[in-house]
Amino acid sequence: MELIKKYVYAVTQKLPAQQRVDIEKELNGLIEDMLDERTQGAPVQESDVEEVLIELGDPSSLADKYRGKERFLISPERFDPYLSVLKIVLVSVAIAISVGFVIDFFMGPVNIAKQFAEYLASLFSAIIQGFAWVTIVFILIEHRGNRTSDNRTKKPWRPSDLPSIPDPKTVIKPIEPILGIIFSVVFLILFAYMLNLVGVHRFYDGQSTVIPVFNEEVFRKYIPFIWVLTAIGILRDCMKMITRKWTRQIVVFHLFFNVMSLIFTLIMFTDPSIWNPQFMNELVQAGAITEGSEGFQTVSTIWDRSREGLIYVIALITVIDSIATGMKLYRIK
């Protein structure tokens, strides 16, 4: 019966992944035995199922009994997503910083020992910060979940309190939050630690030159806001990995993040001082183009239009994503 499926699902989703299959079979068998004992061979009615489930109790409490423990810094229900997010963040950080080190090394291997020492220091610092922030995010989610659970236990549990089994159309595929976290981490590493690599790279006669796109001094003022947005984005993706389905709260939080990101993007990229004012002159000095030539005029036009076009592209992508996400509300029961 549907009610039994809901109950078993509610219990097993609060258990470690490696235990779910066995406990699902055990719990189904237990419920079947209790129903046989109650009905004595008579047809099973929904009221019989409700009484058996009430006897078994709140799914959260039953899951605690299966685990054998009731207190966790991060509960088994969330521990698997926690490990997954932690691995994704740490691997993304390591890859991003390592790639930056390799690029920086080949662009100008001035002092190999110094560069390698700085690389190790940056890698160690970023990994520690990544571990700390992911753990803090999950502790906050755990705390919020415990408060919600405490509020629910103030009233007797009823089978009617069971949430529906997720519709396949509302299920969040793991790849979505994984890619979101990877993008957030790489974005943060690039703009917070490797801004000098964002530009036009020119290699000529064994020499490498980078003409920066941004005015680094001005851009640095926006980095704290980038940190905040990245944290919100990772929090959003953590919630997706935990719930594994679209809920009204997830949709609203996703739309909130989109709005905040769009506002920040508009403020930052419409600030004319954020762009390198000497970009065209530095291209000429690097020998990439010749001043006054047709190529110079073409590049100058592209440079001017691309700054404005970038805003429209980001806005369009954000609007499309927001509409697609908002439409998921109609699929949520």
C-alpha positions as CSV (number, residue, x, y, z in Angstrom):
1,M,0.0,0.0,0.0
2,E,1.1,3.6,-0.7
3,L,1.0,4.5,3.0
4,I,3.5,1.7,3.8
5,K,5.8,2.8,1.0
6,K,5.8,6.4,2.3
7,Y,6.6,5.1,5.8
8,V,9.5,2.9,4.7
9,Y,10.8,5.6,2.5
10,A,10.7,8.2,5.4
11,V,12.6,5.8,7.7
12,T,15.3,4.6,5.3
13,Q,16.1,8.1,4.0
14,K,17.3,9.0,7.5
15,L,19.8,6.1,7.5
16,P,23.3,5.6,6.1
17,A,23.1,4.6,2.4
18,Q,24.8,1.3,3.0
19,Q,22.0,0.2,5.4
20,R,19.0,1.3,3.5
21,V,18.3,-1.8,1.3
22,D,18.6,-4.3,4.2
23,I,16.5,-2.2,6.6
24,E,13.9,-1.6,3.9
25,K,13.4,-5.3,3.5
26,E,13.4,-5.9,7.3
27,L,10.9,-3.1,7.9
28,N,8.6,-4.3,5.1
29,G,8.7,-7.8,6.6
30,L,8.0,-6.4,10.1
31,I,5.0,-4.4,8.9
32,E,3.6,-7.4,7.0
33,D,3.9,-9.6,10.1
34,M,2.2,-7.0,12.3
35,L,-0.6,-6.7,9.8
36,D,-1.1,-10.5,9.6
37,E,-1.2,-10.7,13.4
38,R,-3.7,-7.8,13.5
39,T,-6.1,-9.0,10.7
40,Q,-5.9,-12.8,11.4
41,G,-6.3,-13.5,7.7
42,A,-9.0,-10.9,7.0
43,P,-8.5,-8.3,4.2
44,V,-6.1,-5.5,5.2
45,Q,-7.8,-2.2,5.6
46,E,-6.2,1.2,5.5
47,S,-7.2,1.7,9.1
48,D,-5.2,-1.5,10.0
49,V,-2.1,0.0,8.3
50,E,-2.5,3.3,10.1
51,E,-2.7,1.5,13.5
52,V,0.4,-0.6,12.7
53,L,2.3,2.5,11.7
54,I,1.2,4.4,14.8
55,E,2.4,1.5,16.8
56,L,5.8,1.7,15.1
57,G,5.9,5.4,15.7
58,D,7.5,8.5,14.1
59,P,9.9,7.5,11.3
60,S,12.6,9.7,12.7
61,S,12.4,7.9,16.1
62,L,12.4,4.5,14.5
63,A,15.4,5.5,12.3
64,D,17.2,6.5,15.6
65,K,16.6,3.1,17.0
66,Y,18.0,1.4,13.9
67,R,21.1,3.5,14.1
68,G,21.5,2.8,17.8
69,K,22.5,6.4,18.5
70,E,20.5,9.6,18.7
71,R,23.1,12.4,18.8
72,F,25.3,13.3,15.9
73,L,27.2,16.5,14.9
74,I,26.1,15.6,11.4
75,S,23.4,12.9,11.3
76,P,23.7,9.7,9.1
77,E,20.8,11.1,7.0
78,R,23.1,14.0,6.0
79,F,26.5,12.4,6.4
80,D,26.7,10.8,2.9
81,P,25.8,14.2,1.2
82,Y,28.3,15.8,3.5
83,L,31.1,13.5,2.4
84,S,30.2,13.9,-1.2
85,V,30.2,17.7,-1.0
86,L,33.4,17.7,1.0
87,K,35.2,15.6,-1.6
88,I,33.8,17.7,-4.5
89,V,35.0,21.0,-2.8
90,L,38.4,19.7,-1.9
91,V,39.1,18.1,-5.2
92,S,37.9,21.2,-7.1
93,V,40.1,23.5,-4.9
94,A,43.1,21.2,-5.4
95,I,42.6,21.1,-9.2
96,A,41.9,24.8,-9.6
97,I,45.0,25.9,-7.5
98,S,47.2,23.3,-9.2
99,V,46.2,24.4,-12.7
100,G,46.8,28.0,-11.7
101,F,50.3,27.1,-10.4
102,V,51.2,25.3,-13.6
103,I,50.0,28.3,-15.7
104,D,51.9,30.7,-13.5
105,F,55.0,28.5,-13.6
106,F,55.2,28.3,-17.4
107,M,54.4,32.0,-17.8
108,G,57.4,33.1,-15.7
109,P,59.5,30.5,-13.8
110,V,61.5,33.1,-11.9
111,N,62.0,31.3,-8.6
112,I,60.8,27.7,-8.7
113,A,61.3,27.0,-5.0
114,K,59.4,30.2,-4.0
115,Q,56.6,29.4,-6.4
116,F,56.2,25.9,-5.2
117,A,56.3,27.0,-1.5
118,E,53.5,29.5,-2.3
119,Y,51.6,26.8,-4.1
120,L,51.7,24.5,-1.1
121,A,50.8,27.3,1.3
122,S,47.8,28.3,-0.9
123,L,46.7,24.7,-1.3
124,F,46.9,23.9,2.4
125,S,45.1,27.1,3.3
126,A,42.3,26.6,0.7
127,I,41.8,22.9,1.7
128,I,41.5,23.9,5.4
129,Q,39.0,26.7,4.6
130,G,37.0,24.4,2.3
131,F,36.8,21.7,5.0
132,A,35.8,24.2,7.6
133,W,33.1,26.0,5.5
134,V,31.5,22.7,4.3
135,T,31.4,21.4,7.8
136,I,29.9,24.7,9.2
137,V,27.2,24.7,6.4
138,F,26.2,21.1,7.2
139,I,26.2,21.8,11.0
140,L,23.8,24.7,10.4
141,I,21.6,22.6,8.2
142,E,21.6,19.9,10.9
143,H,20.8,22.4,13.6
144,R,17.9,23.7,11.5
145,G,16.7,20.2,10.9
146,N,16.8,19.3,14.6
147,R,14.8,22.4,15.5
148,T,12.1,21.5,12.9
149,S,12.0,18.0,14.2
150,D,11.7,19.2,17.8
151,N,8.7,21.4,16.8
152,R,7.0,18.4,15.2
153,T,7.5,16.2,18.2
154,K,5.3,18.5,20.3
155,K,2.2,16.9,18.7
156,P,1.5,13.2,18.3
157,W,2.7,11.7,15.1
158,R,0.1,10.4,12.6
159,P,0.5,8.5,9.4
160,S,-1.1,11.5,7.6
161,D,2.1,13.4,8.5
162,L,4.1,11.2,6.1
163,P,5.5,13.2,3.1
164,S,4.8,11.9,-0.4
165,I,7.4,9.8,-2.2
166,P,9.0,12.2,-4.7
167,D,7.6,12.4,-8.2
168,P,10.4,11.4,-10.7
169,K,9.8,14.8,-12.3
170,T,10.8,16.6,-9.1
171,V,13.9,14.4,-8.3
172,I,17.1,16.3,-8.4
173,K,19.8,14.4,-10.3
174,P,23.1,14.3,-8.3
175,I,25.1,15.7,-11.2
176,E,23.2,19.1,-10.9
177,P,24.4,20.1,-7.4
178,I,27.8,18.5,-8.1
179,L,28.4,20.7,-11.1
180,G,27.0,23.7,-9.2
181,I,29.5,23.2,-6.4
182,I,32.4,22.7,-8.8
183,F,31.5,25.9,-10.7
184,S,31.2,27.9,-7.5
185,V,34.6,26.7,-6.1
186,V,36.4,27.3,-9.4
187,F,34.7,30.7,-9.8
188,L,35.8,31.7,-6.3
189,I,39.4,30.4,-6.7
190,L,39.8,32.2,-10.1
191,F,38.5,35.6,-9.1
192,A,39.6,35.6,-5.5
193,Y,43.1,34.2,-5.9
194,M,44.0,34.1,-9.6
195,L,42.6,37.3,-11.0
196,N,46.0,38.0,-12.7
197,L,45.3,35.1,-15.0
198,V,42.0,36.6,-16.3
199,G,43.1,38.4,-19.4
200,V,44.7,38.0,-22.8
201,H,47.7,35.7,-22.8
202,R,50.4,36.4,-25.3
203,F,53.5,34.2,-25.9
204,Y,56.2,35.6,-28.1
205,D,59.9,34.9,-28.4
206,G,59.8,32.7,-25.3
207,Q,58.2,35.5,-23.3
208,S,54.7,35.4,-21.9
209,T,52.5,38.4,-21.2
210,V,49.1,38.8,-19.6
211,I,47.0,41.8,-20.4
212,P,44.5,41.9,-17.5
213,V,40.8,42.4,-18.3
214,F,40.0,43.9,-14.9
215,N,41.4,46.7,-12.8
216,E,42.6,44.5,-9.9
217,E,42.6,47.3,-7.3
218,V,38.9,48.1,-7.9
219,F,37.9,44.4,-8.4
220,R,39.3,43.5,-4.9
221,K,36.5,45.6,-3.4
222,Y,33.9,43.2,-4.7
223,I,35.7,40.0,-3.5
224,P,33.9,39.9,-0.1
225,F,30.6,39.9,-1.9
226,I,31.8,37.1,-4.2
227,W,32.6,35.1,-1.1
228,V,29.1,35.6,0.3
229,L,27.5,34.6,-3.0
230,T,29.7,31.6,-3.4
231,A,28.7,30.5,0.2
232,I,25.0,30.9,-0.6
233,G,25.4,29.0,-3.8
234,I,27.2,26.1,-2.1
235,L,24.5,26.1,0.6
236,R,21.8,25.9,-2.1
237,D,23.6,22.9,-3.7
238,C,24.1,21.2,-0.3
239,M,20.4,21.5,0.3
240,K,19.7,19.9,-3.1
241,M,22.0,17.0,-2.3
242,I,20.3,16.4,1.0
243,T,16.7,16.6,-0.1
244,R,17.3,15.1,-3.5
245,K,14.1,16.6,-4.7
246,W,12.6,20.0,-5.6
247,T,10.6,21.4,-2.7
248,R,9.0,24.8,-2.4
249,Q,11.8,25.9,-0.1
250,I,14.5,24.8,-2.5
251,V,12.8,26.5,-5.4
252,V,12.4,29.8,-3.4
253,F,16.0,29.6,-2.2
254,H,17.2,29.0,-5.8
255,L,15.3,32.0,-7.1
256,F,16.6,34.1,-4.2
257,F,20.1,33.2,-5.2
258,N,19.5,34.0,-8.8
259,V,18.1,37.4,-7.9
260,M,21.0,38.2,-5.6
261,S,23.5,37.0,-8.2
262,L,21.9,39.1,-11.0
263,I,21.8,42.3,-8.8
264,F,25.5,41.8,-7.9
265,T,26.5,41.2,-11.5
266,L,24.7,44.3,-12.6
267,I,26.3,46.5,-9.9
268,M,29.8,45.1,-10.5
269,F,30.0,44.9,-14.3
270,T,28.3,48.3,-14.8
271,D,31.0,49.9,-12.7
272,P,33.3,51.3,-15.5
273,S,36.3,51.5,-13.1
274,I,36.3,47.7,-12.7
275,W,37.7,47.2,-16.2
276,N,41.3,47.8,-17.1
277,P,41.4,51.3,-18.5
278,Q,44.7,50.6,-20.3
279,F,43.6,47.4,-21.9
280,M,44.0,48.6,-25.5
281,N,47.3,50.4,-24.8
282,E,48.7,47.3,-23.1
283,L,47.7,45.2,-26.1
284,V,49.7,47.6,-28.3
285,Q,52.7,47.6,-26.0
286,A,52.7,43.8,-26.0
287,G,52.8,43.8,-29.8
288,A,49.5,42.0,-30.1
289,I,48.0,44.8,-32.4
290,T,49.2,48.0,-34.0
291,E,47.7,51.2,-33.0
292,G,45.6,52.9,-35.8
293,S,45.3,49.7,-37.8
294,E,42.1,48.0,-38.9
295,G,42.7,45.3,-36.4
296,F,43.1,47.8,-33.6
297,Q,39.7,49.3,-34.5
298,T,38.1,45.9,-34.6
299,V,39.5,44.8,-31.3
300,S,38.5,48.1,-29.7
301,T,34.9,47.7,-30.9
302,I,34.8,44.1,-29.6
303,W,36.2,45.3,-26.3
304,D,33.6,48.0,-25.9
305,R,30.7,45.8,-26.9
306,S,31.7,42.7,-25.1
307,R,31.6,44.5,-21.7
308,E,28.0,45.5,-22.3
309,G,27.1,42.2,-24.0
310,L,28.4,40.2,-21.0
311,I,25.8,41.8,-18.8
312,Y,23.0,40.9,-21.2
313,V,24.2,37.3,-21.6
314,I,24.4,36.8,-17.8
315,A,20.9,38.4,-17.3
316,L,19.4,36.2,-20.1
317,I,20.9,33.0,-18.6
318,T,19.6,33.9,-15.1
319,V,16.1,34.7,-16.4
320,I,15.9,31.5,-18.3
321,D,17.1,29.5,-15.3
322,S,14.7,31.3,-13.0
323,I,11.7,30.6,-15.3
324,A,12.6,26.9,-15.6
325,T,13.0,26.7,-11.8
326,G,9.8,28.6,-11.1
327,M,7.9,26.2,-13.3
328,K,8.9,23.3,-11.0
329,L,6.5,24.7,-8.5
330,Y,3.6,23.3,-10.5
331,R,5.0,19.8,-10.3
332,I,5.4,19.9,-6.5
333,K,2.6,18.3,-4.6
